[in-house]
Amino acid sequence: MRLVEAEGVRLFPVGLGTWQFGSGQWGYGASYAEDVAPRIVERSLDLGVDVIDTAEIYAFGRSERIVGAALARRRDEAFLATKVFPVLPLEPVVRRRARGSCRRLRTDHVDLYQVHWRNPVVPQRQVADALATLLDAGVTRHVGVSNYPLARWQELERLLGRPVLSNQVRYSLVDRAPERELLPWAQAQGRVLVAYSPLAQGLLSGSYGADRRPTGLRARTSQFRPQNVEAAAPLLDALRSVADAHGATPAQIALAWLVRRPNVVVIPGASSVEQAEENAASADIELSAAEDDALSSASEAYRPARPVVGARTGVVGRRLRRVLDGLRA
């Protein structure tokens, strides 16, 4: 297993994504948030997982509260990351939002504070000034972005005058767009690419097919359209073949393929403690060059009927008031 090192930080390559914490949209049941989610955090820390990623928008702050409670006695073991929903990412607003996140997370600082999306109408200089204030005040130790194209990532770093440690983007065997520009630059500059939806929201687990459809949020995503599940069959067959050789699951192999790339941290979610254990164990799987090539070739041959996109995280407009009201608590 290779740790990811950048800007003096050493990270376990498999982290924990917590988008599903506190949200009923995933269909995990009533006891998930109160019972299962905290145990997932605890067990992940036991296994050496340190990147715990959340956001103020996830379940309108409830994910942060769940994570904060779970980390109450083990805060120093986590590299705690959260994100600001960039409705108006100006200095006083971001400072207030960051303090709110820290309050929900039961901490006086986070390790990584990320701009969740680029706001196209707010100048990058304003965003840079807001992040600089948080760094100088010790509210965060590092800053990052999410869903940023390379040019904007570079521009923000230039304006900030300090490293923008990471960019959190969709990256998996069925979505390799980050390999064109983002990943090479991160590797060359000593930055980190944080891969969300590394299992394409479960498509790469091999658990779903024509006779078994996902429920909840994932049922509305394009990758689970019947024609796209069918198109993924050869890739899933390749994952199963490699998995059999390692006594692993297809999901573990899909994660192992990603963390084989330098400067990549993956943040899969987990519906159970057992799944969190399997995710963490994927960091120890050593794929051969031939296995990597076979998976890459199968990935390149995948042609979805429509572009694969994830479920919406919210609609700026009619839902904005609900989002902001939820974060005031």
Secondary structure, DSSP 8 states (H G I E B T S, - for coil): ---EEETTEEE-SB-EE-TTTT-GGG---TTIIIIIHHHHHHHHHHTT--EEE--TTGGGGHHHHHHHHHTTTTGGG-EEEEEE--SS--HHHHHHHHHHHHHHHTSS-EEEEEESS--TTS-HHHHHHHHHHHHHHTSEEEEEEES--HHHHHHHHHHHTS---EEEEE-BTTB-GGGTTHHHHHHHHT-EEEEESTTGGGGGGT--BTTB---GGGGGSGGGSHHHHHHTHHHHHHHHHHHHHHT--HHHHHHHHHHTSTTEEE----SSHHHHHHHHHGGG----HHHHHHHHHHHHH---SS------S--TTTTHHHHHHHHT-
